[in-house]
Amino acid sequence: FNKAPWLKECLDSVFDQTFRDFEVIAVDDASTDGSLELLRSFTDPRLRIIELPSNVGPGGAAQRGMDAAQGEYIIRVDADDIMFPDRFAVQVDVLDKHPDVGATSGHIQLMSEPDTWHRVELSDASSKARMLFGVPLNQPAAAYRSAVLRRHDMRFADAWPRYGEDWMHQLELARHTKFLNLDRPLIHY
C-alpha cells in the first residue's frame, strides 16, 4: 500500500535474483500514490498483479498473494525492501535440504545504518523461545513451505491488527512446523 517511492528498486532486486524460476504476485492494496501504475510498467512475464478494490491491510493483502501462489515455496517480499541477489537461492536451498522445516528467514540489514542488523535466532528452539519477546522470523525476509501453510490452514485474517499480524501468524505456525533461520542478512530494509 502506497510504496511507489521504493517499488521499482524492490522489484528490480527481485527480478535480478540468481535463482530465476519463480512467479511474482504483487498485491496492490488500493494504493493512491501511483503504485499500481508503476507495477503495470513492468513487463517481466513472471509478474502477476492483484488489484484490491479496498484496503485490507498488510495481513489481508499478503494472504491474497499467498492464496494465488502456485509454487512449492512462498518467499515474502515487502515493497520497501531490497533483496540480496542470492536471497531466493539460499532460502530455496535451505527448504530443499530440510523437509521438516516449514519456515526460514534471516537477518535484515538497515539501509540507513549498514552496520546495523535486525537479527533473528537461528535454531528452531531458540526461535520459538524468542516468541516471548518478539517475532521468531523476520517477516520481510521469510520463506514458507506452501504445503505446511495449506495443510494447517495457516492464514492472515483481515480482522487482525495492522501491526503485529506477523507475530500472530508465526505464533500459530510455530505449533505446526520447525523454523530454521540463516545467520546472514537477506534483505536491505
Secondary structure, DSSP 8 states (H G I E B T S, - for coil): ---HHHHHHHHHHHHT-S-----EEEEE-S-SSSHHHHHHT---TTEEEEE-SS--HHHHHHHHHHHH--SSEEE---TT-EE-TTHHHHHHHHHHH-TTEEEE-EEEE-SS-TT-EE----SHHHHHHHTTTS-SS-GGG-EEEHHHHHHTT----TTS-SSSHHHHHHHHHTTTSEE--EEEEEEE-
